[in-house]
């Protein structure tokens, strides 16, 4: 699956989430969707091309 937009440059793969030891209630709310996506797919790549953010996610079914 490939998602793209013309928003400001944003690489979701560089998002830093607080320590995993912290309970969810004590973590910042932003970024949890990125963690979920990273855990569900086999590969995720980001690039910026011609003013667009392009995020490619790959899931292999065995």
N, C-alpha and C positions, 0 to 999 in steps of 0.2 A: 504494500500500500504506500502510496506517495502523497504527502500533504504539502501544499505550498500556499504561500501568501505573499503579499507585497508590503508587509509591515516593516517595522524597524528591524535591523539585523538582530537575530536572537538565536543562539545555539542552545537548545534545551539539553544537550549532552554535557554542557559545562555547568549546569545548575548544581550547586552544592547544598546538600541537605544536612541538617544537624546530626549529631551522634545518634546512632541506631539504638543506643541504650536508653534514650529518653522515651517516656511514654508518648503516644500520639498526641495526647491532650496538651503536652508541653512543647511540642514542635511548632515551627512556623507552618501556617496553613498552605502556603505556596509550594509547588513542586511535587506534591504527592502523586499527581497524575502522571508525571514523568517517571517516577519510580515504578508505578504500576505498569506503565507501558514497557519500560526496560525489562521488567521481570516476565512479561508475557510474550515478548518477541525474541527471536534468535539473533537478530541483527538490527541495528539502528544506525543510520548515517545521516549527517547533516551537511548541507553546503549552501552557500549563498551564490546565486547566479543571476545576472542581469536584473538586479534589484529585487530578487525574490528569495525568501527563505524556503528551502526545500528539505523536507524530512522524509526519509525513506525507511520504512519498517518492513522487516521480512520475518515470516513465520513459516517454518518447514513442518509439515505434517508427516509423520512416519507411520 
